[in-house]
Amino acid sequence: MIPAGTARVNRYERHRFVNGYESILNCPATCDTKNYIYVLTCVCGQFEFISETKFALDVRLRGHRFIGNNLIRKFLVGENNLKHIQLTQEQSTPLHEENMLLYQHSMQCSAAIQMFLNR
């Protein structure tokens, strides 16, 4: 039995990318797996972001979620208005990360913004 909150990828599972390329995942993985290549697919199904990390899956996804939420918040509220909200150093997003295509897409994607608003 798999504990709650655990994701496991079975050996030789296939993944089809937005561009049609198909890959076979060649080893099992859990939320505790480190040093892997991963892909994030936007809820709209039209954009993917591929990267690698040395961190566990839950740590890496928490980071992406935090940055993405901050940038959508900034987009919706406006940069000038956001300056009036007290943000800790931990809550601010580094400028180099704001320019990543993953986050640029999220700020323009109606499906991603709707998902943010529904939370």
C-alpha positions in Angstrom: 0.0 0.0 0.0 1.3 3.5 -0.9 1.1 6.1 1.9 -1.2 9.1 1.3 0.5 12.0 -0.5 2.9 9.6 -2.2 3.3 9.6 -6.0 4.9 6.7 -7.7 5.9 6.3 -11.3 6.0 2.7 -12.5 8.9 1.4 -14.5 8.6 1.9 -18.2 5.6 4.3 -18.1 5.2 6.4 -21.2 4.8 10.2 -21.4 3.7 12.1 -24.5 4.8 15.7 -24.7 2.8 18.6 -26.1 4.9 18.5 -29.3 4.1 14.8 -29.8 7.5 13.4 -28.7 7.1 10.3 -26.6 9.4 9.2 -23.8 9.6 6.1 -21.7 10.3 6.7 -18.0 12.9 4.2 -17.2 13.0 4.0 -13.4 10.5 4.2 -10.5 10.2 7.5 -8.6 8.5 8.8 -5.5 8.1 12.2 -3.9 11.4 11.6 -2.1 13.3 10.9 -5.3 16.2 13.4 -5.9 18.3 14.3 -8.9 15.8 13.8 -11.7 14.5 15.5 -14.9 10.9 16.6 -14.7 8.2 18.1 -16.9 5.4 20.4 -15.8 2.4 20.7 -18.1 0.1 23.7 -17.9 -3.5 23.1 -17.1 -4.3 24.4 -20.5 -2.4 21.5 -22.1 -0.6 23.8 -24.5 2.7 24.5 -22.6 5.3 22.4 -21.0 8.4 23.3 -18.9 11.2 20.7 -18.7 14.0 21.0 -16.0 16.1 19.1 -13.7 16.7 19.3 -9.9 18.7 17.9 -7.1 15.7 18.5 -4.7 12.9 16.1 -3.7 9.7 16.5 -5.8 7.6 18.1 -3.1 10.3 20.7 -2.4 10.7 21.6 -6.1 6.9 21.7 -6.7 6.4 23.9 -3.6 9.0 26.3 -5.0 7.3 26.5 -8.5 3.9 26.9 -6.9 5.1 29.7 -4.6 6.8 31.7 -7.4 3.9 31.1 -9.8 1.3 32.3 -7.3 3.3 35.4 -6.5 3.6 36.3 -10.1 -0.1 35.8 -10.9 -0.9 37.8 -7.8 1.4 40.6 -9.0 -0.2 40.4 -12.5 -3.7 40.7 -11.1 -3.2 43.3 -8.4 -0.6 45.3 -10.3 3.0 45.9 -9.5 2.4 49.3 -7.9 -0.4 48.0 -5.6 1.7 45.0 -4.7 4.4 47.4 -3.3 2.0 48.5 -0.6 1.5 44.9 0.6 4.1 43.9 3.2 6.1 41.0 1.8 8.9 39.3 3.6 12.2 38.6 1.8 11.1 35.0 1.6 7.9 35.9 -0.2 9.5 38.1 -2.9 10.4 36.5 -6.2 13.9 37.0 -7.7 13.7 38.9 -11.0 15.6 36.3 -13.0 12.9 33.7 -12.1 10.1 36.1 -13.2 11.5 35.9 -16.7 11.3 32.1 -17.0 8.9 31.1 -19.8 7.0 28.9 -17.4 6.0 31.9 -15.3 5.5 34.2 -18.3 3.0 31.7 -19.7 1.2 31.3 -16.4 0.5 35.1 -16.2 -1.0 35.1 -19.7 -2.9 31.7 -19.6 -6.6 32.1 -18.8 -6.8 28.4 -17.6 -3.9 29.0 -15.1 -5.3 32.3 -13.9 -8.8 30.7 -13.4 -7.2 27.8 -11.4 -5.5 30.4 -9.2 -8.7 32.3 -8.6 -10.6 29.0 -7.8 -8.3 28.2 -5.0 
